[in-house]
Amino acid sequence: MQQEDGSFFGDQWGEVDTRFSFCAVATLALLHRLNEVDVEKATSFVVSCMNFDGGFGCRPGSESHSGQVRQPPYRRTPNWQIIRKKSLWHDK
């Protein structure tokens, strides 16, 4: 379920991570149901995880981690590719 900040919980204990945002957005896109979530908030959450070095942390303020976005092409900027907001990467 999407949280107030646009993130998504990954488990029943409330773990938040950009991987869960990708899974939620990708699944909803495949089902043609992106209208079920606030896409702007989801995008803002992922943008808030971007760091000064161009990498992304799991959550805002977390150190950049190669397992987040800087992966092979199938994981590179997945949320922007799916919701057509790729320009946000370059605007920050």
C-alpha positions as CSV (number, residue, x, y, z in Angstrom):
1,M,0.0,0.0,0.0
2,Q,1.3,3.5,-0.9
3,Q,2.3,5.7,2.0
4,E,1.7,9.4,2.5
5,D,5.2,10.2,1.3
6,G,4.7,8.2,-2.0
7,S,6.7,5.2,-0.9
8,F,5.5,1.6,-0.6
9,F,5.8,-0.8,2.3
10,G,7.6,-4.0,1.3
11,D,6.4,-6.2,4.2
12,Q,4.0,-6.3,7.1
13,W,6.6,-4.5,9.3
14,G,6.7,-1.4,7.2
15,E,10.0,-1.6,5.6
16,V,10.4,1.1,3.0
17,D,12.9,0.9,0.0
18,T,13.0,2.1,-3.5
19,R,12.9,-1.5,-4.7
20,F,9.4,-1.7,-3.4
21,S,8.4,1.4,-5.3
22,F,9.8,-0.2,-8.5
23,C,7.8,-3.4,-7.8
24,A,4.6,-1.6,-7.1
25,V,4.9,0.8,-10.2
26,A,6.0,-2.1,-12.5
27,T,3.2,-4.4,-11.4
28,L,0.5,-1.7,-11.7
29,A,1.8,-0.6,-15.1
30,L,1.6,-4.2,-16.4
31,L,-2.0,-4.4,-15.1
32,H,-2.8,-1.0,-16.6
33,R,-3.7,0.3,-13.1
34,L,-1.3,3.1,-12.4
35,N,-4.4,5.2,-11.8
36,E,-4.7,3.3,-8.5
37,V,-1.8,5.2,-6.9
38,D,-0.6,8.7,-6.7
39,V,2.1,8.7,-9.4
40,E,3.4,12.1,-8.6
41,K,4.0,11.2,-5.0
42,A,5.7,7.9,-6.0
43,T,8.0,9.8,-8.4
44,S,8.7,12.4,-5.7
45,F,9.7,9.7,-3.2
46,V,12.2,8.2,-5.6
47,V,13.6,11.6,-6.5
48,S,14.1,12.3,-2.8
49,C,16.3,9.3,-2.6
50,M,18.8,10.7,-5.1
51,N,22.1,11.8,-3.6
52,F,24.8,14.4,-4.6
53,D,26.8,11.7,-6.4
54,G,24.0,10.8,-8.7
55,G,23.3,7.5,-6.9
56,F,20.2,6.5,-5.0
57,G,19.8,5.3,-1.4
58,C,17.1,2.9,-0.2
59,R,15.3,5.8,1.5
60,P,15.9,9.6,1.7
61,G,19.1,10.3,3.4
62,S,20.6,6.8,2.9
63,E,23.9,6.4,1.2
64,S,24.0,5.6,-2.5
65,H,23.8,1.9,-3.1
66,S,24.7,0.1,-6.4
67,G,21.7,-2.2,-5.8
68,Q,19.2,0.6,-6.2
69,V,19.3,2.2,-9.7
70,R,22.8,1.9,-11.0
71,Q,22.4,-1.6,-12.2
72,P,22.1,-3.2,-15.7
73,P,19.7,-1.5,-18.1
74,Y,16.7,-3.5,-16.9
75,R,16.9,-1.8,-13.5
76,R,18.2,1.7,-14.6
77,T,15.7,4.4,-13.8
78,P,12.8,1.9,-13.9
79,N,10.2,4.2,-12.2
80,W,10.8,7.0,-14.7
81,Q,10.8,4.7,-17.7
82,I,7.5,3.2,-16.6
83,I,5.7,6.4,-15.8
84,R,7.3,8.5,-18.5
85,K,9.1,10.9,-16.1
86,K,12.6,10.2,-17.2
87,S,13.4,13.9,-17.3
88,L,13.2,14.1,-13.5
89,W,16.5,12.3,-13.3
90,H,18.3,15.1,-15.1
91,D,16.5,17.9,-13.5
92,K,17.8,17.3,-9.9
